[in-house]
């Protein structure tokens, strides 16, 4: 059973300009819930690894975050799938922590929790920091065009990082799931 790591905002759900601050604001992207369910049904363990700087900024609290995640889990379960675990970084960009992507602390924690290596597993994200974390951990980086994916693609095209040359590109999580299930 392989682990697939997913970023949350912009990959699974819409990300409004001010970020998602409540369960009511948390809205899935078209096809994302079904994609997670299909991957789960095929035997993959879906694990979320997400930076949540809104906690550090006081835009929402832990109860709000848990409500967002409960909504996401319930939608996936209603679609017949399961999210194996959710790991999040509660720090802001200037806090200097080890868990905020592009650092690999969240990925290290996933490896420890599941007693596995993430080497060669897929990590799906929409931002450069997701891809950089994937490469630093030996994962296969996957960029989706949803969320901030188009901006990230333009960054990569205008300033290519050799380490990210093998990044796979898909329109969205549903397109990635179709590929992974082939």
C-alpha positions in Angstrom: 0.0 0.0 0.0 1.6 3.2 -1.1 1.4 6.6 0.5 0.4 9.6 -1.6 1.0 13.0 0.1 -1.4 15.8 -0.8 -1.2 19.5 -0.1 -4.6 20.9 1.0 -5.3 24.4 -0.1 -5.4 24.8 -3.9 -5.1 21.0 -4.4 -8.2 19.7 -2.6 -10.1 22.9 -1.8 -10.5 26.4 -3.1 -8.2 28.9 -1.6 -9.7 32.4 -1.4 -7.4 35.4 -1.3 -7.5 35.7 2.5 -7.1 31.9 3.0 -9.7 29.5 4.4 -10.6 30.5 7.9 -13.7 28.3 8.7 -15.4 25.1 7.7 -18.1 27.1 5.9 -15.3 28.7 3.7 -13.7 25.3 3.1 -15.1 24.3 -0.4 -13.7 21.4 -2.3 -12.4 21.8 -5.9 -14.4 20.0 -8.5 -13.5 16.3 -8.6 -11.0 16.4 -5.7 -13.1 14.5 -3.2 -13.9 11.8 -5.7 -10.2 11.6 -6.7 -9.2 11.0 -3.1 -11.9 8.4 -2.7 -10.9 6.6 -5.8 -7.2 6.5 -4.8 -8.2 5.3 -1.4 -10.4 2.6 -2.8 -7.4 1.5 -4.9 -5.4 0.9 -1.8 -3.4 4.1 -1.5 -3.0 5.8 1.9 -3.8 9.5 1.3 -2.0 11.8 3.7 -2.4 15.5 3.9 0.6 17.7 4.6 -0.4 21.4 4.8 1.1 24.7 6.0 -1.5 26.5 8.0 0.0 29.9 8.8 -3.5 31.3 9.6 -3.1 29.7 13.0 0.0 31.7 13.8 -1.6 34.8 12.4 -4.7 34.3 14.6 -7.0 34.2 11.6 -8.6 31.0 13.0 -8.0 28.7 15.9 -7.4 25.0 16.3 -11.1 24.3 16.7 -11.7 26.0 13.3 -9.0 23.9 11.7 -10.3 20.7 13.1 -13.8 21.6 11.8 -12.4 22.2 8.3 -10.6 18.8 8.5 -13.7 17.1 9.8 -15.7 18.4 6.9 -13.0 17.2 4.4 -12.9 13.8 6.0 -16.7 13.4 6.0 -16.9 14.4 2.3 -14.3 11.8 1.4 -15.9 9.1 3.6 -19.3 9.9 2.0 -17.6 9.3 -1.4 -16.3 5.9 -0.2 -12.8 6.8 0.6 -10.5 7.6 3.6 -7.9 10.1 4.5 -5.3 8.2 6.4 -3.9 11.2 8.3 -3.6 15.0 8.3 -0.3 16.7 9.2 -0.1 20.5 9.5 2.4 23.2 10.3 0.8 25.8 12.5 3.7 28.3 12.1 4.1 31.4 10.0 6.7 31.9 7.3 9.1 33.7 9.5 9.0 31.3 12.5 12.0 29.3 11.4 10.4 25.9 12.2 11.3 22.5 10.7 7.8 21.6 9.7 6.8 24.4 7.3 7.2 23.3 3.7 9.7 23.6 1.9 11.3 22.1 5.0 10.7 18.4 5.4 9.5 18.2 9.0 5.9 17.3 8.0 7.2 14.5 5.7 9.5 13.3 8.4 6.5 13.0 10.8 4.5 11.1 8.2 7.4 8.6 7.8 7.6 8.2 11.6 3.8 7.8 12.0 3.5 5.2 9.2 6.9 3.6 9.8 7.7 3.9 6.1 9.9 5.8 3.7 8.3 8.4 1.4 11.1 7.9 -1.1 9.5 7.7 -4.6 6.0 8.4 -3.3 3.9 11.1 -5.1 3.6 14.5 -3.4 0.9 16.6 -5.0 1.0 20.4 -4.6 0.3 23.7 -6.2 3.2 25.8 -4.9 6.9 25.7 -5.4 7.5 25.0 -1.7 5.5 21.7 -2.1 7.6 20.6 -5.0 10.8 21.6 -3.2 9.8 19.6 -0.1 9.1 16.6 -2.3 12.5 16.7 -4.0 14.3 17.3 -0.7 12.6 14.1 0.7 13.1 12.0 -2.5 9.4 12.1 -3.4 8.0 12.4 -6.9 6.9 16.0 -7.2 3.5 16.5 -8.9 2.2 20.0 -9.8 -1.5 20.6 -10.3 -2.6 23.7 -12.2 -5.4 24.4 -9.7 -4.9 26.8 -6.8 -1.6 28.6 -7.3 -0.4 25.9 -9.8 -0.4 28.2 -12.9 1.7 30.8 -11.0 4.1 28.0 -9.9 4.3 26.7 -13.5 5.3 30.2 -14.7 7.9 30.4 -12.0 9.4 27.1 -13.1 9.3 28.1 -16.7 11.0 31.4 -16.2 13.5 30.2 -13.6 13.9 26.5 -14.0 15.2 24.5 -11.0 17.1 21.5 -12.3 16.0 19.4 -9.3 12.4 20.0 -10.3 12.9 19.0 -14.0 11.0 15.7 -13.5 7.9 17.3 -12.0 4.8 15.8 -13.4 2.1 18.3 -14.4 -1.7 17.7 -14.2 -4.7 20.0 -14.5 -6.0 19.1 -11.1 -6.2 16.3 -8.5 -8.8 14.4 -10.5 -6.4 14.3 -13.6 -3.6 13.1 -11.3 -5.8 10.4 -9.9 -6.8 9.1 -13.3 -3.0 8.9 -14.1 -2.2 7.2 -10.8 -5.0 4.6 -11.2 -3.9 3.5 -14.7 
